[in-house]
């Protein structure tokens, strides 16, 4: 396939503008993942409040099923917001997604529980989660594209890594907040009103994110595209017709990104408590330490990827997951603080490498005219199948097999699939984001 280009992506950029772009992208991304983190960290509490009691394991499975259902609308959200982003611009769409996400998250904090309205409670919870999933479908890929399209060609992963930083920071803040509430409040207060606090925080955060995004200009790559004389196009049809192979290969790699991410950030805290017998404060502190470690690691992985290229980074990610996952789960099942924290950090290494290289591949593998649509569709397809179901499948595997290491074997199998798909992608680290294939 031959390639022609628009005017080259800048090698030097206004760092002041780039910092504002990163901050505005990160705040919306933070709101998105903060809620998903809170839901995971409060899974045991939500199970007790929103589902009929009797079998705690069944209630937990139902809670993670609602978690998974919300992902069903992510591909649809990715398509809708992706098409809009490729037609009217990244900035406008990202302003819409952060507003919807914050509103849906705030709504969860206001919902009545099962004791108040019965079966209507889990139904409303599922509907609010679906609205979150729909809005989230257009958020992450769009935020990545917005940052990458402002970044210098040779340093896309370096600057793009700050989007995953905001993701892990959101989980760290959620873990710290839930831990603090657990210390300050007794269990009665926590179930009465304390669990609502983290969800309600999304409202002011969303308004801040909206304000920051509305003050930005459109990305240079989209401005260059808009200046070209070209006929109206169908981004989704063009994506499937001309970039289908890329979608499949990148989805295969992102399957490991999604699974390792949710195993590390959402499920492992529950695993420490249910399998390892750790108290909730112990599990939250172990996760908090590992999440802070992950956030600090992201920029170093970004620089590493810019230096060695994407394919070597993909290989590094797969090997890191396969080698570390078994000892990570073994240590996480110990029930002790430091062993659990070390286990979580081991799993974090592969998850971080996958996350950082995914953030930049989403933009590099697709041309500007379909970048938002193609990257959002690809990302959300993989996250729906492998990310949203991760806690549910992991919990079910342990129940079905009686083997507490079953989730580790599942992640190893998906990591092998990811290596096959990721290594089939072309090297793209030096590619200008203004390119377009003929």
N, C-alpha and C positions, 0 to 999 in steps of 0.2 A: 504494500500500500504506500503510495507516494504521499508526501505531506507538503502542504503549502502553509504559509504563516501569515498572521496579521503582524503589525509592528511588534517587534520583540518585547517580551516582558522585561521590565527594568532590572538592571543589575544593582542599581543604587536607588533607594526610595527615601522618602521623607519619613524618618523614624518617628517623628511626632504623630503623623497621621497613622502610621502602622501600629503604634502603641494604642491609639484610640480605637482602631479597628479590632485589635486583639481584645481589648477590654470590653468593647460592646458585644463582640461575638461570645466572649467567655461568660459574661453575665447571664445571657439567655441560656447558654449551654449549662451553666451552673444551676439555674432554676429547673431545667429539665431533669437533670440527674439527681438533684437534691431530693426531689419527690420520690423517685424510684428507690433511692437509698433509704429514705425514711420508711417507706413501705416495707422494704426488706428487713430493716433493723427492728421494726415493730411487728413483724409477721406473727409472732406468738401472741401478742396483745390483740392485734386485729382479728386473729382467728377466734379468740375468746369473746370479742365484742360483736362481731358481725355474722357469726354462724352458730347454729344450735350446738349445744354442748353435749358431751357424752363420750365421744372418742376424740381425744386431742390430736392424734395422728391424722384422722380424717379431716378435722377442722383445718389443720395446717395445710393439707393437700388442697382443700377448697380455697384457702387464702392464696396459695401459689397458682391455682387454676385461674383465679381472677387476675393475678399478675400476668399470666400467659395470655388471657383473652384480650387484654388491652393491646397486646402486640399485633393482634389480627388486623387492626385498622392502620398500623404503621405503614405497610406498603401502599395502601390507598392514600394516606396522607402524603407519603413521599411522592406519589404520582401527581396528585392535585397541586401541592405546593411546588413540586419540581417544575411542572409545566408552567405555572405562574412565574416562578423564578427565572426561567429561561425566556419568558416573554416580556415581563414587566420589570425585571431586575431583582437582584438578591436582597437589597436593602428593604424594600417594601414587604416582601414575603417574610423576612426574618422579624420584622416588626409585628406582623400578624401572629406568627407562631409563638413568640414569647408572651404575648397577651393571652392567647388561648391556653397555653400551658399553665401560666400563673393562675388564671381563673379556675381551671379544672382542679388544680391542686388545692386552692383555697376552698373549693366546694367540698372536697373530701373532709377537710377539717370541720365542716359545719354539718355533716351528715348525722342523722339519728342512728342509734345502734339497733341490734336485733331485739334487745329487751324492750325497746320503745315501739317499733313498728313491724317486728317479725321479719318474714322473708323479703319484705320490701327493702330492708337494709342492705343485704348483699347485692340485690338487684341494682340499687342506686349506686353502690360502690363500684359495681362492674361498669355501669354507664359512665360514671365519672372517669374511670380508668380508660375507657374506650376513647373519650374525648381527649384525654392526655395522649393516648397512643396516636390518635389522628394528628394532633398538632406536633407531637414529637417527630412524626414521620418527615416533616419538612425542616426540622431544626438542625440536627447535627451535620448532615451533609452540606446544607446551605451555609452553616457557620464555617465549616472547613473550607469550602470554595471561596467564601468572602475573604478569609484570611489569606489563603494561598494566592488569590488573584491580586493581592496587594504586595506580596512578598517577592524578594529578589529570586531569580531563577535558580541560582546556585545554593540558596539557603531556605528552600521551601519547607523542608522538614524541621529545620531549626525553629522557624517562627510558627509553623503549623503545630508544633508540639505543645504550644500553650493552650490549644483547645482541649486535648486530653488532660493537661494540667488542671483545667477548670473542672473537668469531669471527676478526677480523683479528689480534688479539693472539695467538691460538693459532697462526695461520700464521706470524706474525713469530717467535714462540718456536721453532717447529719449524725455520724457516729458520736462525735463529741457532744452534740446537743442531746441526743437520746441518753447517753451516759449521764450527763449532768442532770437531766430530768429524773433519771432513776436514783440519783444520789439525793436530790432535793425533795423528791416526793415519795410517799409510801405507795404501795401497790394499789390501794383504794383510790388515792388521788390520781395516780397514773391512768387508771381505767376510767375514772369519772371525767377527767378533762385534760390531763397532762399530755395524752397522746395526740390531742388536737393541735397543740402549740406548733410543732414543726411544720405541719401542713399550712397553717395560717400565715406563717412567715413568708410564704411564696408571694403573697399579694404585694407587699412593698418592694420585694426584690424584682418582681415582674415589671412594676411601674418604672423602677430605675433602669432596667434593661431596655424598656420601650423608649424612654427619654434618650438614652445614649445612642440607640440605633437610628432614631429619627434625625439625629444631628449629623450623621455621616453622609458622605457622598457615595454614589454607586462605585462598584469596583472598576479599575482600569480595563480589565479584560472585557467586561460586559459593555463598557462604554465604547471600546474598540469594535465590538461586534455590532452594537446598535448603529455605529457610524457607517457600516458597510451596507451597500445596496444589495439586499437579498430578499427573495420571496418569503411569504409566510410559510412556516414549517410546522410539522407535528413532532415535537420533541420525543414523545413516547414511541411513535411509529418508527422514527429515525433511529432511536436507541435500539429497539428490538431488531430492526432490519439490518443495520450496519454495525452494531456493536454487541450483538448477541453473544459471541464467543467470549468477549471481554467480560461481559456481565456474569457469565457462568464461571469463568476462572476466578474472577475477583470475589464472587459470592462464596466460592469454595474456600478461599483463604479467609474471608471475613467470618466464616462459620466458626473458626477457631478463636478469632478476636471476640466474637459475641459470647461464645461458651466460656472461654477463660475469664472474660470480664465479669460475667454474672456469677460464675463459680467463686471468683475471688471477692467481688464487692458485695454481693447479696446473699448467696447461699452459704458461704463459709462461716459466717457468724451464727447462722442457725445450726450448721453442722457441729460447730464447737459446743453448742448447748445440748443438742439432742443426742449426738453420738458421743461426744467427749465428756458430757456431764458438767461442762463449765457453767458457772453462774453468768447471768447476762452481763454484769459489769466487766467480768473477766474477758468475755468474748468481744465486747465492744472496745475495750482498751487494746486488745490484741489487734483487732481490725483497724482501729484508729492509727496505731503505730505503723502498720503495713500500708495504709492508705497515704499517710504522710510521706513514707518512703517512696511510694509509687509516684506521687506528684513531683517529688524532687528528682526522680530518675528520668522523667519525660524529656526535659531539655537535652540531657546527655545522649539519650537515644536518638533524638532529632539530629544532633550534630554527627553522631555515628552514622546515621543513614545517609546524610548528605555526603559524607566522606567515602563510604564503601559502596553506596548504591542501594537500590531497593531490593534487588534479588538476593544479595547477601544478607540484608536485614531480614527478609522473609525466612531464609534458611536459619538464621540465628534464632528467630522467634520460635520456629517449629522445634528446633533442637532443645531450646530452653524449656519449653512446655513439656516435652516428652521426658526429659531427664529429671525435671523438678517435681512433677505432679504427684508421684507416689510418695516420696518423702514429705512433701507438703501436706498431704492429707493425713499421713501417719502422725506428724507432729501436731496438726490441728485437732486430732482426736485425743490428745494427751490430757486435756482438761486443765492444763496449767498455763499461766499467762505467757511466760517467755517462750516456751516451746510452741504454743499456738501462734504467737506473733512471728516467730522465725518461719514456721510453716507457711503462714500467710505471705510473708515477704518472698519466700521461694516461688510461690505461685504468681506473685506480683511481677516478677522479672519477665516471664514470658508474656503475661497479659499486657504489660506496658509496651514491650517491643511490638507486639501485634497491634496495639491501639495506635501507637505513633505512626507506624508505617501505613496502616489503614487510612489514617486521616489524610495523608498526602497522596496515597494511591487513588483515593476517590476523585481527586481533582486531576491528577496527571494522566489517568487512563482514558479520559473522555474530553472531546473538544468543547470549546466554550458554548456553542449553540445548543448543546444538549447536556452540558455538565451537571446542572442542578437536577434535572430529571433522571439522568442515567445513574448518577451517584446516589441519589436518594432512594431510587428503586432498588439498586443493588444492595446498598447498605441495609435497608429495612427488610428486604427479602431474607437475608441471612440472619438478621437479628430476630425476626419473627420466628423462624424455624428453630434456631439454635440458642438465641439469647433469652427470649421470653419464656421458653420452656425449660431453661436450665434448672431452676430450683425445683420445679415440678418433677422433671425426669430424674434428677438426682435423688429426691425424696422417694419417688416410686421405685427406683432401682434398689435402694437399700431395703425397702419394705418387701420387694418381690424376691430378692436374692438372699437376703440376710447377711450380705457381705458389705461391711461399712466402707470398703475401698472401691465399690462399684463405680461411683462417680469419677474416680481417678482413671479407671480403665476406659470409661466413656470419653473422657477428655483426650486421652492418648490416641484413640481411634480417630477422633475428629481432627486432631493435630496432623495426623498422617494425610488425611484428605486435604487439609489446608495447604500442606507442602506441595502436593501434586498440582493443585490449582494455582497457587501463588507463583511457583517456579515456571509455569507456562506463560506468565505475563511478560511482556517485553520490558527491558530496562528503561526507566523513564525519569531518572533523577536529574538529568541535564535538559529535559524537555521544557521549552517555554509553554506556558499555559495559554498563549495566544495562537497556538497552532490549530490547524483544522485539516483533517484528511480529505483528499480528493475523492 
